[in-house]
């Protein structure tokens, strides 16, 4: 989805995963789903839809408990 920002877990940079090139040294760069941060070149797995759903659900649950 264009415009959606991803946060690098190593350096904290925000970037658009569709604009980020895959890791240049990886032989699987064409079929790999890992993201590579354009600032620090750290590669990490893309968030799966199930993980995103759990993160949103747990975030909502934690915000209700804080009230």
N, C-alpha and C positions, 0 to 999 in steps of 0.2 A: 504494500500500500504506500504510494508516494506521499511524502510529507511526514510520515511517522518517524519519530526520532528514536534511536537506540542509544543506550548509555553504555560506555565501555567500563567494564568492572575493574580495570586496572588503573586507568588514568582519569576517568570521569568525563571524558569528552563525549559530547552528543553529536551523532551523525545520522544521516539517512542511509539505512542499510542497502537501499537500491542503488545508491551512488557509489558505495564503497566497493572497491575492487577486491576480488578474492586474493588470498595470500599468494604472492607471486612465486614463491619457491615450492609450493605444494604441487605434486603431480596430479592430485585430484581436484585441482582448482575449478574445473568445469562442472563437476558433479557434486561437489562438497557443499554442505549447507552451513559451514562455519562462517562467521563474520570476522573481518579483519579491520581493526580500528585504523583509520587513516592517520591519526596522530602518533600513536605509539607502536603500531603494527602488531598488537596483541591479538591473537585469534581465539575466539570463543564460540561455542555452539549457539545457533539462533534459538530463540525461545519458541517452543512448540505451542500450538493452540491450547492444549490441555494445561500446560504450565501457566499460560497467560490467564486462563479461566480461574485456576486455583489462586494465583496471585491477586486477581481482582476480588475473588470471594473472601480470601483471608484478609485483605486490606479493608474491605467493607466491614467484616466481622470485628477487626481490631478497632476501627474507628467508632463502632457502636459501643464497645466495651469501655472506651475512654470517656464516654459521656457520663 
